[in-house]
Structures are given as structure tokens and as C-alpha cells.
């Protein structure tokens, strides 16, 4: 696949060179976070951190875009596989835990 063609339509809106050094964190990969992670991989973000404590449940299939074969697996692991199918060169970090902030920092 020619990478230039992949990003040609979005080049004016999302300059590729500005995405290359970003590390993006998605907190919660449920209905919204999972779609955000998929879109980030589609536009060319190369370093993604996924934070979620939950496992895929049967009810997540209808509301969060998971598949029946994903039930019982960690949401971060399943989402990591999905974004890597879109962008194989992506570095994905999984944090299987609840997100907790420390006062004054993220």
C-alpha cells in the first residue's frame, strides 16, 4: 500500500508530520474510546496508550463494536489487535487498570 495515498485526503486537516511524534492516551475503550482508538490509528498516530480495567462482555457487542469472539478478553488487548490491523507499525501500550489521577498531574 502506498502510504502517500492513504493520507492524501486528510493532509490539509491533519498534517502527517505533526502526528509522528505524538503519544496519545485513550482512557476507557468502551463505546467512545474504542472508536477513538480506531480512528487515531486510521489517521496515522503511531504511539497509542490504552487504559481500561474491563473485559469484553456479551452486551458490549451491540454497543461497543466488539465481536462475539472477543467476549471474556481484556478490552485493551482486543482493541490493540484491532488498531494494529489498521496500522501495523503502531506502538500500542496496554494498561489493564482503572485510570487514577494524582492531584496536579495526568
C-alpha positions in Angstrom: 0.0 0.0 0.0 1.3 3.4 -0.9 1.4 5.4 2.3 1.1 8.7 0.5 -2.2 7.7 -1.0 -3.5 6.6 2.4 -3.1 10.0 4.0 -3.6 12.2 0.9 -7.3 13.2 1.7 -6.6 14.3 5.2 -3.2 16.0 4.6 -4.6 19.6 4.9 -6.6 18.9 8.0 -4.2 16.6 9.8 -0.6 17.2 8.8 1.2 13.8 8.9 4.5 15.2 10.3 2.7 16.5 13.3 1.3 13.1 14.2 4.5 11.1 14.1 5.9 12.2 17.4 2.7 12.2 19.4 1.9 9.7 22.2 -1.9 9.6 22.6 -3.7 8.1 25.6 -7.2 6.8 25.4 -8.8 6.3 28.8 -11.5 3.7 28.5 -12.0 1.7 25.4 -15.8 1.2 25.6 -18.3 2.7 23.1 -16.5 6.0 22.5 -12.9 5.2 23.5 -12.7 2.2 21.2 -13.8 4.2 18.2 -11.4 7.0 19.1 -8.6 4.5 19.2 -9.6 3.0 15.8 -9.8 6.5 14.2 -6.4 7.5 15.7 -4.8 4.5 14.1 -6.6 5.3 10.8 -5.2 8.9 10.6 -1.7 7.8 11.3 -0.9 8.2 15.1 1.9 5.8 15.7 2.1 5.7 19.5 -1.1 4.9 21.5 -1.7 4.1 25.1 -4.9 2.3 26.0 -6.2 2.3 29.6 -9.1 0.2 30.8 -9.8 -2.3 33.5 -12.7 -4.1 31.9 -13.2 -7.4 30.0 -15.5 -7.6 26.9 -19.0 -8.7 27.9 -21.7 -10.0 25.6 -23.6 -6.7 25.9 -20.6 -4.9 24.5 -21.1 -6.4 21.1 -24.2 -4.3 20.4 -22.9 -1.1 21.9 -19.1 -1.0 21.6 -18.2 -2.7 18.4 -16.7 -5.8 19.8 -17.2 -9.3 18.3 -18.6 -12.4 19.9 -15.1 -14.0 19.7 -13.9 -11.1 21.9 -16.1 -11.9 24.9 -14.1 -12.6 28.1 -10.9 -10.9 26.8 -9.4 -7.7 28.0 -10.8 -4.7 26.1 -7.3 -3.2 25.8 -5.9 -6.4 24.3 -8.8 -6.7 21.8 -8.6 -3.0 20.8 -4.8 -3.3 20.4 -5.3 -6.1 17.9 -7.9 -4.0 16.0 -5.7 -0.9 15.7 -2.7 -2.9 14.7 -4.7 -4.4 11.8 -5.3 -0.8 10.6 -1.7 0.4 11.3 0.7 -2.5 11.8 3.6 -0.2 12.6 1.8 1.4 15.6 3.2 1.0 19.1 0.4 0.2 21.5 0.8 0.2 25.2 -1.9 -1.5 27.3 -2.7 -0.6 30.9 -5.1 -3.1 32.3 -6.3 -1.0 35.3 -8.6 1.8 36.3 -7.4 5.3 35.5 -6.4 7.2 38.6 -5.1 10.7 38.7 -2.7 12.1 41.2 -3.6 15.6 42.2 -2.0 18.0 39.7 -0.9 15.5 37.1 -2.2 13.2 34.5 
